[in-house]
Amino acid sequence: LELIEQLRAKLQAEGLFSPERKKPLPLLPRRVGLITGRDSDAMKAVTRNASLRWPAVDFEVREVAVQGVNAVAQVTAALAELDSRNDIDVIVIARGGGSFEDLLPFSEEAMVRAVAAAHTPVVSAIGHEADSPLMDHAADLRASTPTDAGKRIVPDVREERELFASARYQLVRAVEQLVSAERYGLAQVRSRPVLANPGSALLARSEDIERLRARAASA
């Protein structure tokens, strides 16, 4: 614990945990990279909950060791490979709960630096809500659980449809109000005497000319 706190202070001083470094997640990723344990409950939680919200979501899964001596090397290798791809818009690193020792790889300096250096937005979904490995602070988004990660990487299709319907209704109302206002303005213009009876203005000028001609002839 003391070593982890020392590492936390060191990395924080370097700015690796700075909010300004965090990248926003895309509204609707083309493909989600998922790094998780082999046939794990965490993988099922992420994919199931994301698919419930957005059925068309596409995953590129990398099953690796998520505890033990090989975890850091395998997770960082998978992260580097997914980060190098142009079709991956967000990467989720997920594993279920475990003991403090089981989660230690996600507080290793190499792991934290790899997450901070990634160009693709990274979501950390490690353990339960109370767990907080150092990787959480370097990730662009910290999900409290793998289930939470599945809910936060894609929008809810039902909510988006409701927003679309609301926006469409407001747009239709705005167009109707604009047309109504223009119709009213046009009616006001057409009701003016000069347009309601255009000949009246010409008649008045014709009478003026006749008077002037008569005065000229008289003079």
N, C-alpha and C positions, 0 to 999 in steps of 0.2 A: 504493500500500500504506500509506503514511504517512497519507494522508487517510482511508482506511478505518479505520485503527486509531484515529485521532482521533474519528471518528464513532462507532465502537464504544464508546469510553470515555464519550463524551457521552451516548449512549442508555442505556448501562448505569447511569450515574449517575442518570438519570431514572427508573430502575426498569423500563424496557421489557423487559429480559431476565430479570426476577425470576421464580423458579420459582412464587411465590405467585400470579402473574397467569395462569399457564397453566391452561386449561380442560381437563377430561377429555374424551376422545372417547366417544361413545355406544357401547354394547355392539353394537347392531345399528342402523345408520342407515337411516332410511326412504329417503333419497335422498342420493347423494354428488355434490357439486359438484366438477367437475374442470376446472382451468384449465391449458391446455397448448398446445404448438405445433400447427400445422395438420398433421393426418395424421402425427403424430410417433410415433417408437418409444416415447417416454415414455408417451403416451396408451395405446398398445397394451399396454405392460408393466403399467400400473396396472389397466386394465380386465380384462385377461386373468387376472392373478394374483388379483384380487379375486373374479372370477367362478368361478375354480377352487375357491376356499375357500367362497364362498357364492353359488351359481348365481343366486339371485333378486335379487342386488344391482342397484340402479337408479342410473344415472349421468345427471347433467345436465352436458354438456360445453360448455365455452367455448374455442374455438380462437383463439388470439391470437398476437401477436408475442412471442417469448420471448428475443429479443436485438435489439440495435440501438436507435435513438433512440425508437422507438415502444413499446418493451416496457413501460416503467414505466406509461405512460398506459393502455395496453390491459389489462395485468394488473390494475392497481388498479381500473379501471372494471368489469372482469368480477367482481372480488372484491366490490366494493360491491353490484353487482346480485344476486349469489348470496347475499350476506350479508343482504340485505333480504327474502329469501323465507323463509316459515315452514316450507316443506317440505324445506329443505336442512338436514341435521343435521351435516355435516362438509364442509369444502372442502379439496381437495388442489391444490397448485400444483406442477406437475411439468415438468421438462425434462431431457433427457439431458445427457451430458457435453459439454464444450467447453473452449475456451481460457479463460484468466483474464479476458480482455477480454469474451468472450461472456457470462460470468456476472456481469459488473459491474452490470447493472440490478437484480439481486437483493441488492445491497448499497447501493442508493440509499436515501437517507433517506426519501423519499416512499413507497417500497415497504415499507420496514421499519415505518414508522408506520401504514400502512394495514393491514398484517397484525396489528400489535399492537392496533389499535383494533377489529378485527372482533369481533362478538358470537358468531359461529359458530366452533367450533374449527377451526383451520387447521393442515394438515399440509404441511410444506415438504419437497419431494423434488426437490432441484436437483443435477444432475450426479452424480458418483460419490462414494463414501464419503469420499475425501480432500478433496473440495470442501466449503467451509463459508462460504457467503455470510452476510452479517449477518441476512438474513431467517430463517435457521435458528434464530437465538437468540430471535427475537421470536415465532416460530410456537409453537403449543401442543404440537406433536410434530415432531421432526426425523427424517425417514426417510433412510436412507443413500443410497437409490437409488429411482427410480420403482417398480421391482419390489418393494422393501421396503415402500413405501407401500401397494401393492396388497394385501400380506399383513397389514398392520397395521390397516387401516380396518374390516375385517369379521372376524368369528370364523370358525373352520373348522367347517363343518357336521358333518364326521365327529367332531371332538372334542366338539362340543356334543351330538351324539347319544350318544356314549359317556358324557358327564357326566350326561345325562338318564337313561340306562339305569342308571348307578351310583346316582344319587339315588333312582330309583324302587325299585331293589333294597333300598337302605338303608331307605327308607320302609316297604316291605313287611315287612322283617325287624323293624323297630321295632314295627309294629302287631302282628305275630305274637307277639313277645316280651311286649308289653303284655297281649294277650289271654291268653297262656299264664300269665302271672303272676296275672292276675285270676281265671282258672279255678282255679289252685292255691289262691289265697286263699279263693275261694268253697267249694272242697272242704274246706279246713281248717275253715271256719265250720260247714259242714253236718255235719261229722264230730263236732262237740261233742255231748255227751250231751243237752243241753237241746233240740237240734234233731234229733238222731238219734232220740230217743224223748221227744217233748214231754210225753207223759202221765206220765212218771216224776216230773217236778217237781210236777205237780198232785197226784199220788197221795201224795207225801211231805207236801205241805201239808194234804191231806185227812186224813191220819192224825194230823197235829199238832192239827188242829181237833177231831177226835174225842177225843183225849186230854184236850184242854183242856175240852171239854164234860163229859167224865166227871168230871174233877176238880171242875168247877164244881157239877155235880149232887151229888157227894159232899160238898162243902163246905156 
